C-alpha cells in the first residue's frame, strides 16, 4: 500500500521511514562498507542518527516491488534555508533508484521550507561527483567540518 507523500515508480517506491529500523541500519551499513572500499573512509564520522531525528529532517528508503530495501537517503537542517543531503545510497544504478531518492528528497526539502541543498563527498568518488553534477549540483566552497579538507568536495543546488 502506498501512503500519502510516497512516490511510486515502475519497479520501486520511495517513502519516509524510521532511520532506526533494521532495514535502515542494514542499508547504512552497506553504504559505509561501500564508501570505505571506494574512498578509504566509511563516512560514519560525518553522520549520527540524531542528525535526522530533529525537526525538518527526513530519512527515506526505496523498496522494490517485493518490499526489499534497495536504497536510502536523508536530509537534515544546516540552517533555516539549507538542507544537507546525507547517506545517499542505492544498491543498483540500473533502474534509477538514486535519482528517485534524490528527486524525492529535493521535493520534500522544498515542502519543509528549504531553498537549497548542500552535500559533501570525497574527491576520489568520481561516480558520486558525476551523479550530482548530472543532477544540477555545482561545486561550492567546503563548509562546516569539511573546511580545509582537500579530500572533500562539496556541492550545492538551489531548489527554487
Number of C-alpha atoms within 10 A of each C-alpha: 4 10 9 7 11 14 17 16 15 8 13 22 21 28 22 20 15 15 22 12 9 10 18 20 14 13 23 22 14 17 22 18 16 17 19 14 11 15 16 12 14 18 19 15 7 12 11 9 11 10 18 19 15 11 10 17 20 25 23 24 26 29 19 16 13 8 10 12 20 20 29 30 26 23 27 22 22 15 9 12 14 21 27 21 24 22 21 21 26 24 16 11 11 8 13 14 26 22 15 20 24 23 15 19 25 22 12 18 26 16 11 17 13 23 17 18 24 23 22 21 20 20 15 14 15 13 10 16 21 11 13 20 14 10 13 11 19 15 16 14 12 18 16 8 9 16 12 11 11 10 12 17 21 20 22 22 20 14 13 7
